[in-house]
Amino acid sequence: MKDSNLIWKHVKSEQGDDLGILQVRFDWLEHPRSKKVMKRLVLESVDWINVVALTEQRESIMVKQYRFGISQCTVETPGGMVDFGEEPLIAAKRELLEETGYSSENWSYLGAVEPNPAFHPHLCHHFLAENCLRTSDPDLGAGEEIEISILNQDQLKAAMNDGSLRHVLALSALTRVFSLWDLPFTNQAI
């Protein structure tokens, strides 16, 4: 099937509520087969970043924080939002320093993913920061509370298996650096 058979024709858009970190938009789109016009939700945001930050020993600097959506703490890579007008690499350096107090002079771009293209139009950029050193204390925002952990590859695998490391964007970034599971993958924590 050609993509042209899948494209929904845009009819109109309407701005919805400003949710702080997300802006609601409603698009009316014409279904390619039935021609029925349907209202669809889009949650607009600036781009996001995730950082695989490695110490000189190639251990990963991870953050643990409470996530409201699941009412639990999660283990994740440092990350955050790209400020308006900011380059993703600058945001990655800023977020790593703010969340962990670590910095690096050795950065690589690992590519980007679409967090959920069903209703998010933005990207999440992944970066690798190598030979990270603690250069300051973390500088957390008013709405942040973070615990830092330094994990080797075996500990990352254990965190995946026990369910404490399940954040898809963190896993996406980490798997661009580490081989974290044998295939086929089975999760014993279910």
Secondary structure, DSSP 8 states (H G I E B T S, - for coil): --GGGT--EEEEEEEEEE-SS-EEEEEEEE-TTT--EEEEEEEE---EEEEEEE-TTS-EEEEEEEETTTTEEEEE-SEEE--TT--HHHHHHHHHHHHHSEE-SEEEEEEEE-S-TTT----EEEEEEES-EE-S-----TT--EEEEEE-HHHHHHHHHTTS---HHHHHHHTTT-----SS---TT-
